[in-house]
Amino acid sequence: METEADAIRKRRQELRAEFGALYDRVSSILFEQDPGGVNFGDNRDEYESEVDMILPRLRACTSADDVQGVLIAVFRKMFDEETVRSRAQFRGIATLIWTEICGSPA
């Protein structure tokens, strides 16, 4: 019988296969920018749950503004309103991710 942890690992493997290096790059961007305040230096996988939710939603994005909306929705769900103090705090992160997606700034 598959456990919840097994299902998460399987889904994560599928996302890594589908999105390739973008998975690790988005994870690194979130870790480096640390919008949730969870970077303790040695926990590089801390944002993988958020990346799992963000990547599939990026398919519908056509701009850094769209990416910013995705980030805000995910971080409100995974953290709280206090973590998402303003839309502006996610602008730089969204631009970095958008640059990864299309190769140039929005």
Backbone bond lengths (Angstrom), bond angles and torsions (degrees), N, CA, C in turn:
res aa  C-N    CA-C-N  psi(-1)  N-CA   C-N-CA  omega(-1)  CA-C   N-CA-C  phi
1 M - - - 1.450 - - 1.528 109.61 -
2 E 1.311 115.18 132.07 1.464 120.94 -178.06 1.527 110.43 -78.24
3 T 1.315 115.99 129.23 1.458 121.05 177.39 1.524 109.53 -85.28
4 E 1.318 115.35 169.46 1.464 119.48 176.49 1.525 110.64 -61.73
5 A 1.327 116.92 -40.14 1.472 120.95 178.25 1.519 110.69 -62.44
6 D 1.336 117.20 -39.04 1.467 120.81 177.18 1.519 110.64 -64.04
7 A 1.312 116.96 -42.03 1.464 121.58 179.92 1.527 110.54 -64.15
8 I 1.326 116.90 -40.62 1.468 120.74 178.09 1.518 110.20 -64.46
9 R 1.321 117.26 -45.14 1.476 120.69 178.32 1.529 111.50 -60.78
10 K 1.317 116.24 -43.15 1.463 120.73 179.46 1.529 110.63 -62.59
11 R 1.327 116.46 -46.83 1.476 120.37 179.71 1.523 110.62 -62.30
12 R 1.322 116.59 -40.47 1.466 121.14 179.64 1.536 109.99 -63.73
13 Q 1.310 117.46 -40.99 1.479 120.84 177.23 1.521 110.46 -62.54
14 E 1.329 116.82 -40.61 1.465 120.74 178.14 1.528 110.84 -63.02
15 L 1.327 116.29 -43.86 1.466 120.41 178.96 1.523 111.25 -64.32
16 R 1.325 117.09 -41.64 1.470 120.53 177.76 1.527 110.62 -62.47
17 A 1.326 116.83 -39.43 1.463 120.26 178.60 1.532 110.34 -66.87
18 E 1.315 117.06 -41.08 1.459 121.27 -177.81 1.531 112.64 -72.35
19 F 1.313 117.35 -43.79 1.457 120.90 -172.80 1.527 113.95 -99.99
20 G 1.316 117.64 -8.73 1.461 121.80 175.94 1.518 112.60 56.50
21 A 1.325 115.08 -133.52 1.466 122.02 -175.64 1.528 112.49 -63.39
22 L 1.326 117.92 -22.64 1.465 119.99 179.56 1.524 110.85 -61.28
23 Y 1.328 117.29 -33.94 1.471 120.40 178.27 1.525 109.95 -57.49
24 D 1.325 116.07 -53.42 1.462 120.23 -178.54 1.520 111.94 -66.91
25 R 1.313 117.38 -35.37 1.464 119.83 -178.82 1.535 111.24 -67.94
26 V 1.324 117.00 -43.77 1.468 119.86 177.80 1.526 109.90 -63.92
27 S 1.318 116.45 -41.76 1.463 120.34 176.88 1.526 110.98 -59.58
28 S 1.321 116.93 -43.03 1.471 121.35 179.00 1.524 111.66 -65.55
29 I 1.331 116.83 -42.07 1.468 120.40 178.72 1.524 109.81 -59.79
30 L 1.320 116.94 -46.93 1.460 119.69 -179.79 1.527 111.01 -63.98
31 F 1.327 117.02 -40.83 1.464 120.59 179.59 1.525 110.87 -63.66
32 E 1.328 116.26 -44.52 1.467 120.84 -178.64 1.542 111.59 -68.37
33 Q 1.322 117.16 -41.86 1.467 121.41 -178.31 1.535 111.30 -80.76
34 D 1.312 116.43 -28.54 1.466 125.24 172.76 1.530 115.02 50.78
35 P 1.336 117.69 57.22 1.470 118.95 -179.27 1.528 113.74 -66.40
36 G 1.323 117.51 -20.91 1.459 120.39 179.62 1.518 114.05 -94.89
37 G 1.337 116.85 -3.86 1.452 120.91 179.30 1.517 114.12 67.03
38 V 1.333 116.66 37.42 1.471 120.50 -176.73 1.527 113.28 -116.29
39 N 1.316 118.14 5.75 1.463 121.44 -179.68 1.528 109.17 -78.18
40 F 1.326 114.97 110.61 1.460 120.79 177.93 1.522 111.13 -111.51
41 G 1.335 116.11 16.61 1.453 121.82 173.82 1.507 115.64 91.88
42 D 1.318 117.99 -34.99 1.466 119.20 -175.52 1.529 112.55 -121.19
43 N 1.290 117.62 9.65 1.465 122.06 -178.47 1.532 110.76 -111.62
44 R 1.311 116.68 57.43 1.465 122.57 -172.64 1.529 113.63 -60.59
45 D 1.325 118.11 -18.78 1.464 120.92 -179.41 1.534 112.96 -91.06
46 E 1.297 116.88 7.08 1.469 122.20 -172.26 1.528 113.59 -58.16
47 Y 1.316 118.24 -31.64 1.471 121.20 -176.52 1.528 113.08 -98.86
48 E 1.323 118.93 12.41 1.465 119.72 -177.51 1.524 112.73 -63.64
49 S 1.316 118.61 -34.88 1.474 119.97 177.53 1.525 110.90 -62.07
50 E 1.328 115.87 -40.66 1.462 119.90 177.87 1.526 110.78 -68.13
51 V 1.320 117.22 -41.53 1.467 121.00 178.21 1.529 109.79 -60.80
52 D 1.323 116.76 -39.34 1.466 120.94 177.90 1.526 111.52 -58.31
53 M 1.318 116.86 -33.64 1.465 121.20 179.58 1.527 112.29 -85.78
54 I 1.315 116.66 -32.69 1.470 121.52 -175.69 1.529 111.83 -73.82
55 L 1.315 117.59 -49.34 1.465 120.50 -171.30 1.529 114.24 -54.55
56 P 1.327 120.27 -49.95 1.471 118.05 -179.97 1.533 112.80 -60.19
57 R 1.313 117.54 -30.25 1.462 121.60 -179.33 1.530 112.18 -76.07
58 L 1.313 116.90 -18.89 1.466 119.75 -179.74 1.527 112.40 -67.20
59 R 1.320 116.97 -21.96 1.474 120.37 179.56 1.524 111.74 -57.09
60 A 1.318 116.36 -32.76 1.464 120.70 -177.34 1.531 112.78 -88.35
61 C 1.316 117.98 -4.23 1.461 121.30 -176.77 1.520 111.80 -80.63
62 T 1.324 114.87 138.09 1.465 120.28 177.13 1.529 111.94 -121.63
63 S 1.344 115.94 4.58 1.462 119.92 -179.04 1.528 109.93 -163.46
64 A 1.317 115.18 168.55 1.468 120.45 174.57 1.526 110.35 -63.17
65 D 1.321 117.86 -31.54 1.470 120.76 176.82 1.527 110.91 -62.03
66 D 1.335 116.10 -41.01 1.468 119.95 177.09 1.528 110.60 -63.34
67 V 1.323 116.58 -43.47 1.461 121.34 178.75 1.529 109.46 -60.94
68 Q 1.313 116.44 -41.85 1.462 121.09 178.72 1.534 110.50 -58.51
69 G 1.315 117.26 -42.65 1.465 121.37 177.41 1.516 112.21 -61.58
70 V 1.331 116.18 -41.04 1.471 120.93 177.17 1.522 110.01 -62.31
71 L 1.325 116.62 -47.38 1.467 120.74 -179.20 1.526 110.91 -58.72
72 I 1.306 116.94 -45.69 1.460 121.15 -178.87 1.526 110.57 -61.87
73 A 1.323 117.20 -45.35 1.462 120.52 179.64 1.527 111.15 -61.24
74 V 1.322 116.97 -44.97 1.463 120.84 -178.67 1.519 110.91 -66.62
75 F 1.315 117.71 -44.88 1.462 119.63 -177.99 1.525 112.35 -70.47
76 R 1.309 118.31 -29.83 1.471 119.65 173.53 1.522 110.39 -66.96
77 K 1.323 116.15 -38.00 1.466 119.82 179.24 1.524 111.61 -70.84
78 M 1.315 116.79 -43.14 1.462 120.55 -172.49 1.530 113.53 -85.96
79 F 1.313 117.67 -24.34 1.462 121.22 -179.12 1.531 107.76 -117.88
80 D 1.319 117.18 -111.90 1.457 120.82 179.32 1.519 109.81 -163.64
81 E 1.311 115.36 176.85 1.470 120.31 -178.87 1.527 111.70 -62.04
82 E 1.322 117.37 -33.55 1.465 120.98 -179.93 1.530 110.63 -63.99
83 T 1.326 117.07 -36.80 1.464 121.20 178.43 1.526 110.09 -66.52
84 V 1.315 116.24 -38.04 1.464 121.92 179.44 1.526 107.48 -97.93
85 R 1.313 115.50 76.86 1.462 121.79 -177.15 1.522 111.88 -69.79
86 S 1.337 116.33 -38.22 1.467 119.57 -179.54 1.523 109.10 -157.16
87 R 1.325 114.62 158.79 1.469 119.72 176.26 1.523 110.77 -62.36
88 A 1.319 116.22 -34.13 1.461 121.34 -174.54 1.528 112.38 -61.16
89 Q 1.322 117.92 -32.05 1.459 119.85 -178.19 1.536 112.38 -64.48
90 F 1.332 117.43 -19.32 1.460 121.23 -179.81 1.536 112.98 -100.66
91 R 1.325 117.10 -1.49 1.473 120.35 -177.22 1.531 111.84 -62.20
92 G 1.317 117.43 -49.62 1.456 120.80 -179.18 1.524 112.45 -63.19
93 I 1.319 116.22 -39.99 1.466 120.66 179.03 1.526 109.52 -64.82
94 A 1.325 116.03 -44.01 1.465 120.50 179.23 1.521 111.17 -60.89
95 T 1.323 116.68 -40.98 1.466 120.70 178.81 1.529 110.91 -64.50
96 L 1.325 117.12 -41.81 1.472 119.93 177.35 1.524 111.45 -61.85
97 I 1.316 116.70 -43.21 1.463 120.09 179.56 1.521 110.60 -67.94
98 W 1.334 117.55 -42.84 1.463 120.64 178.38 1.539 110.64 -60.58
99 T 1.306 116.52 -39.03 1.462 120.85 177.59 1.525 109.98 -62.12
100 E 1.298 117.74 -40.05 1.468 121.61 176.90 1.521 111.28 -62.81
101 I 1.330 115.92 -37.87 1.465 120.39 -177.79 1.513 111.73 -70.58
102 C 1.327 116.89 -46.40 1.473 118.69 -172.15 1.523 114.14 -112.63
103 G 1.319 117.22 -5.02 1.458 119.49 174.79 1.509 115.81 85.81
104 S 1.341 117.41 -1.95 1.465 119.45 176.99 1.518 109.04 -149.82
105 P 1.317 117.83 154.87 1.462 120.05 -179.84 1.508 112.49 -61.06
106 A 1.326 115.51 153.18 1.476 121.29 179.93 1.508 110.45 -73.77
